[in-house]
């Protein structure tokens, strides 16, 4: 059971590190011209960007949860070294609770954004198919 738990934690940590690496910019991008922004026009996210932000939220939740689990585990090891078995269990329990909370919140936010992005893609596909149907049937009249 411990090996399965360790494998899950290792996989979650690897996923979090991968997601964080995707967000890093290369040095060439930093020297590019500054982008002009127009304060009057609200920029809408494309469905692809929305889904990417959803993956980012899931990764953030997993990373925060892994951090909480690490803190709880370190605290419980310290308490066990002092001989406080009860305090060690409490410390580990807090770490596991933090993991569960952060992973759940991150996953819910991420899945919501991914769903919004998928809905946007379907909306785009639906609009294109209606236009094709109108063109195929010819002008009314």
N, C-alpha and C positions, 0 to 999 in steps of 0.2 A: 504494500500500500504506500509505503514511504517513497519507493522508487517511482511510482506513478505520479505522486504529488510533486516530486522533484522534477520529473520530466515535464509536467504541465507548467511549473514555474519557470523552468529553463526555456521552454517554448514561448511563453508569454514575454519573458525578458528579451529574447531574440527578436520577437515581433516588434516590441517597443523600440528597440535599438534601430531596427530597420526603418520603421516609420519616422523616427527622428532623423535618420540619415537622408531620407527623401526630402525633408524640409530644408536642408542646408543648401546654400547657393555656392556656386563655384566662384573663384576670384575674377573670372572674365565677366560674370554677370554684374559684379559690384562696380566695375569701371564703365558700364554702359551709361548712356544718357539718362538723366532723371526723367521719369515718366510724367507727362502733364496730366493733372487731374482737374476735373471740372466740378466744383462744389455744387453747382445747380442741378446737374444731372445725377440721379442716383444710379449707380452701377449695379446691375443685377448679375447674380452669379449664374454661370452656365450650369447645366445639369452635371457635367463632368466635374466641374470644380466643387459643386455641392457634394457629390459622392466622395471626392478626395478629402473634403473637410470632415466628412463623416468617418472616414478611415483614420484621419488625424485624431478625432475625438476619442475613438476607440483606443488608439495607441496611447494617448495621454492618460486615459483611465487605467490602462494596464500598467503603465509606467508608475503612476502614483500608487496604485495598489501594490506593485512589487516593492516600492520603497517602504510602504507601511508594513508589509510583511517582513521585510529585512529589519526594520527597526524593532518590530515585535519579537522577532527571533533573536536578535542581538540582546535585547533586554531580558528575554527569558533565559538565555545562556548565562548572562551575568547573574541573574537571580539564582540559577541552579548552582553556579560556582560558589555563591555565598551560602547555599544550603536552604534557600527559601523556595520550597517546591510550590506552595500555593501562589506566591507572587509571580513565579515563573509561568505558571499556567495562565494567570490573569494577563501578564504581559504578552504572551503568545496569542491569547484570545483577542486582545486589542489589535494586534497586528493582522490577524486573520479577518477580523471585522472590518478593518480599514481596507484590506484587499477586496473583500466582497463589496463594500460600499462603492469604492472608486471604480472597480471594474464594471459594476452594474450601472452606475451613473454614466460613465464613459460610453458603454455599449448602447445604452438607451439613447443618448444624444447622437451617437454615430449612426445608429440604425435609422433614427428619425431623419437625419440629413441624407443618408443614402436613399431612403424611401422618397424623399422630396426630389432628389436628383433623378431617380428612376421614373418618377411621375412626370418630371419635366421632359425626359426623353420620349416617353409615350405621348405626351402632349405634342411634341415636335413631329413625331411620326404620324399622329392622327391628323395634324394640320396639313401635312404634305399629301397624304392619301386623299383628303377631301378635294384639294386643288387638282389632283390628277383626275379624279372622277368628274369634276366639273369640266375640265378641258376635253376629256374623252367624249362626253355626251354632246359637246358643241354648245354654241350660244343658245340661250332660251328663245323660243319664238317662232 
